[in-house]
Amino acid sequence: QVQLVESGGGLVQAGGSLRLSCTASRRTFSLNAMGWFRQSPGNDREFVAALRWTGGSPYYADSVKGRFTVSRDNAKNTVYLQMNSLKPEDTAVYYCSRGKYGSSSVADFDSWGQGTQVTVSS
């Protein structure tokens, strides 16, 4: 079982930026996706972005396209989520997870991290 640890959350004003990191205890199968999800109080966990350790293209939820960028550093077993032009509706706990490339379904991902809180003030 891979362990995932997220970091980088915090409080930021609307229009600001944050970069989240997710470090895996070991490299997972190269064709696995590493995904970012978020969950705000009273809402279901929702997909944000994902990519593979090797090959493929990253993909994003429509709500974050053009504002968020997912990237990786294979040497560090780390995946990043650069979040720009943040909005109050981006406020949530952000989680990273391992799963099926091409899917945006929570059911296709496992090995969840503990999450990191992102709060965007208006």
C-alpha angles and dihedrals in degrees: 000000000000119000117220125198122191125199141163103071123135147124118307136165121249110278092030131115140238134179119214123200130203118192121194122211088227139359113275124214106306094237092054117106122234107213140190120216133173137205130194125191113289094009135100121254108269136199119254110169143328144186140174128252089239131023128340127084129275117250132202145199111257090242093065103032111128092016105059128052126193119204140160143219106206093189089060097038085234134138123197136204114202109198119194133173090024119199131202088250089063088069108121146105107281120214134187123211145169120245153119116332113240094024126110094185120116088217091065094056132073141164094066123195123228093260134237124239120240117189121184116193123206 
